[in-house]
Amino acid sequence: LGVGVLNLVHIFNPRRVVIGGGVAQAGELLLEPVRRVVTSRAMPNFLADLEIVRGHLGDDAGLLGAVALVMRASS
C-alpha cells in the first residue's frame, strides 16, 4: 500500500491522501508504515505539504460517494 500511495503522490502531487473504507479501520497500525514508506522513498519536493490521513466515513465512503454522484447527476 505504501508503494501504491507513493506512486500516486508522484503522479498527482496531492496535499492530502485519505485512506478510507474498511481498510482505514486499522488506523495508525496501517497509516504509520505507509507514511514511513512514502517519506523514505518520495522525491523531497513532493513531501513539503503532504498529509496521509484516515478517512472519517469508514465503510460508508463508497455508498456516500455513489449517492453524491447520483444527486449531482439528477440536478
N, C-alpha and C positions, 0 to 999 in steps of 0.2 A: 504494500500500500504506500509505503514511503517513497519508493522509486516512482510509482504512478503519480503521486502528488508532485514529486519533483519535476517530472516531465510536463505536467500541466502548468506548473509555475514557470518553467522555461518557455512554454508556448504562449501563455496568456498574460504573464506578469501581473497576477491579481494582487490586491492589497489584503484580501482575506480569503482563506479556503475554509469552507464549512463542511465538516464531516457529519452526515446526518443519517437518518434511518435507523434500522436495528443495530447496525454496527457501532453507532455512536453510544449505545448503552454501556460500552466498555469504558467510556470516559478517558481519564488520563492514562489508564493502562494501555490504551491504543494510541492516544494522541502524542504522548511523550516520545515513543520510538519513532513515530512519523516525523515529528519536529526534529529529532536528532539526525535522521537520515537527510532531511531536506537541508538543514543548516550545515551539515558536513559536506554535502555534495553540490549545493547550488552555487551558481556564479554570484559573487558578492553583491552585484548591483540589484539582484532580484530579492535580496533579503532585507533591504532597508526598511520597508513598512509592512512586511508580510506577517500576517497572523494566521495561525492554524487553530481553529476552534471547533467545538462541538455544536451541532445544531440543536435547537431547543424544541423542535417539533417531534422528535423521536420517530416512532413507526408511522405517524400520521403525515409525514412530509410528502410522500408521493401522492397520497389521497388529496391533501390540501392543494398541492400543485395542480393536480388534474381539475379540481373544482375551480381554481382560479383561471385556468385556461378555458374552461367551458364558459365561465362568466364573462371573460373578455371577448370570446368569440360571439356570444349572443347579444352583446351590447353594441 
